[in-house]
Amino acid sequence: MSKKGKELLKNLWREQRAASAREKQHADTEFRTGQLYFGACDYHLKSMTRHFPAVVCTTHPVYVLEEIANLGAKLCPCTTNIHFGTPRIRKGCKLPDTRRVISRTSYVLIKYGFTVKKAERFRRDLSYTGMVPHECFKEPK
């Protein structure tokens, strides 16, 4: 491998370690409005929303719609399936705190929002993805 290739791999490894450290830092903190998490189990989402997802087979991202004082937060599941009239997080958005880039447009399903308490087990299954900047969150027209 060339010297330039080794240097590129070294830099990539450093970035991944830094991103992992930022994710772990957020893992034990409180929910904040505008955060995005991956890994919400469909089984848990179905039990909390009663309607979403239609087919329980994988995981979905969740968006923190709002914090609820010292109790927890209101979360909304996200999907890549088109839902007209719902807010969305646009493809290509760069999350500034973790430097991740959103690979697909995600529709935030506010009608299936649910409340999660601070200490609830559901939170442990989530993987912090990043804070969604205001310019990446598109309200429906």
N, C-alpha and C positions, 0 to 999 in steps of 0.2 A: 504494500500500500504506500502511496506517495506521502510525502511530508504534509502536503496540503490536505489530503484526505484524512490523515490522522488528526490534524488540527481541527477539521470540521467535526469529526466524531467526538473529539474531546469537548468542544464547545456545546454540541448537542447534548452530551451526557451531563454537562454542568447545568444547562437549562432545564433538563428533565428533573435533576435533583432539586433545583431551586423551586420548580413548580410543585413538586411533591411535598417539599417543606411547607410551602404556602397552603397547600390543601390540608395538610395535617394541622397547621395552625388554626384553620377555620373549623376543623372537625369538632372541636369541643367548645366552640363559641356559640353565641345565640344566633337565631335567625335574624337577618336584616332585610328590610324591604329591597327588592331588586336582585336578590341572590338567585342563582340557578344551581340546582343540584341534579346529578344523574343517579340512576340506580334505584328508583322507587319501584319496588316489586309490584307487579300487576295485581297479585293476590291481595296485598294490603290496600292498594288503591281502590280495588273493587269493594272491599269491605267498608272503606271510609266514604266513598262517593255513591255507592249502591248502583251506579250506572256506567262508570268508566273503569277500564276499557271494556269493549263489547266481548273481546276474546282475551282470556287470561293466558299469556304464554311467555312474556319476557319482563322487561322493565321499561319505565318511561321517566323522562326528566320532570322535575317539579320546579315551579317558580314561586318565590316568596312574594305574595301580593302585598301583605302588610304585617307588621309586627303588632302583637296584642299585649301591650304593657308588659307585665312580669309573667304573663301566662304562657305565651308561646307565639304562634304565628298562623296566619291564614295562607295555606299553600294551594296552588292550582296545578293540576297535571298538565303536561304539554304533549303535543302530538305533531308529527310531520304531515299527517293527513290534512288536507285543506278544509278549513272551517271558516266560511265567509262570515263576516261580522264579529270576529273575535280578534283581540290583539295578537301580535306575533313578534317573535324575536327573529330578526332577519339573518339570512345566510351570509356568511362572510364577516359577521360582527366579531371584533376582537375584544375579549374580556380583559380589561387593563390589569387587574390584580394577579391573574394567573397566566396571562398572555395566550390563552387558548382562543381558537377561532371556531365559531359556530359553523359546522359543516352543512347543515340543512336548516331551512326555515322551520321554526317551531311555533305552533299555534298554542296560545295560553288559554286553556279552557276554564274561564272564570265561573261558568255555570256549574262546574263540578268541584269548586273550591271547598276545602275542608280545613278545620282547625287542628293543629298539632300542639300538644302541651310540650313544655321544655324537656321534661324528663322521659317523654314517650319513646319506646323502643324503636319505633318507625324511623326516628332520626339517625340511629346508628347504622342503618342500611344505606344511607345516602352518601354520595361522594361529591364534595364541593367542587363546582366547576368554575364559578367566578361571579363577579358582580356585573350585571347587564347595564351598560351605559344607556342613558336616556335616549340618545340618538339611534340606538339599535332596537328600541322597543317601539313598535309601530301600533298606534291605536287604529281601530277600524274607521273607515270613512262613512 
